[in-house]
Amino acid sequence: MYPLQRNRRLRGSESIRALVREYQLSTDDFLAPVFVENGKGKKTEIPSMPGYYRYSLDVLPQEINALWQLGIKGVLVFVKEKEALKDNTGAAAIAPDGLMQRAIKTIKNTQPQMLVLTDVALDPYSSYGHDGIVVDGKIVNDPTVELLAQMAATHIEAGADGVAPSDMMDGRVLKIRQCFEANGWDNALIMSYSAKYASSFYGPFRDALDSAPGFGDKKTYQMDFANQKEALVEAKRDLDEGADIIMVKPGLAYLDIVSQLAQNIAAPIAVYQVSGEYAMLKAAAKYGWLDHQPVMLEQLVAFKRAGAAIIATYHAKEAAQLIGG
Ligand code: PBG
């Protein structure tokens, strides 16, 4: 009770603040999303994601080395596929010499210790821009899941450490895990996008991969953003099906979900600070309306406070440069 207790004592200097600080950011926390495209000598800036690029395979090693030198030990790989290769069967997604499969090899040849997790969903390969196979205007679950397991297998075969299914089909974690076990890949990781919401924050990402849905939206498979309990159901199910890491996406608008899962799920929780979150901060900074660096760090620490063990973020490199390895 005042004056015996004064809360400001623990805030009096940076030394005491540092001593009692509860959460520290570290480069160990980060996964850096990496965008890959076809062609040669390409480093293409994504207009709605200033300072973020897609790389062709010959340029990719430089970026991987830069990330590794900054202390970032894991990447989440995404590819932008050629329009001509998109179809409704996922042929380009499961090709052993597909862009993703070659990207995995390139990264592993560059930095064998870099943890490679790959995006598993059909949207970058789909002529409809949907995460699954489309039949009569509907995204069909079970045939999609079969295909996703095949796709995941080609990623592990190419040398990925694990996969991150982002499609939100039912049962895909189980199918992928069974496929991995059947192949003897006991150590292949599954980081499941368990609580992935149908969000308008994904807009810039869809620009980056040219993967916006051609018709309708993703609300029949991604979660309704008005729901909280459902996240727990999804997370528990994915854990039972063999997931190792449970992810929440997007980030900042879903800290309640991160916190809920961190308290109730006995697995590491990852959060994905998505493209729209990155774009908002960059835009505000460009206008001089927000100070980029401190706002970025404040947001990243918020993820840790909420209980995230892993943060997938487009700010990984910038944050690593600030906080050191
Ligand atoms: C693909 C996928 C998306 C994102 C990650 N994987 C887009 C979507 O579901 O439409 C979004 C990432 C971001 O916005 O940064 N299924």
Residues whose N, C-alpha, C, O or C-beta is under 5 A from the ligand:
A	BS01	PBG	A121 D123 D131 S166 D167 F201 Y202 F205 V274 S275 G276
